[in-house]
Amino acid sequence: MLKTCLYDNGALDLRELVLSAAGDRVIGAAIAACVNRRFANGHEPERACRRATEPSMSVIGG
């Protein structure tokens, strides 16, 4: 999973892309799109996040 921010509610499932036999260009474009959608700073996604609880660092791989 590619998560560009701890406060981001979404993530890019890289495993799904690889298992679907997506080519390098498709995977590269998906990664670029994910990175380009991230917020400019940490305060914007924190305000936009609508989770009731924060996941622990071990759940998200940190």
Secondary structure, 3 states (H helix, E strand, C coil): CECCCCCCCCCECHHHHHHCCCCHHHHHHHHHHHHHCCCCCCHHHHHHCCCCCCCCHHHHCC
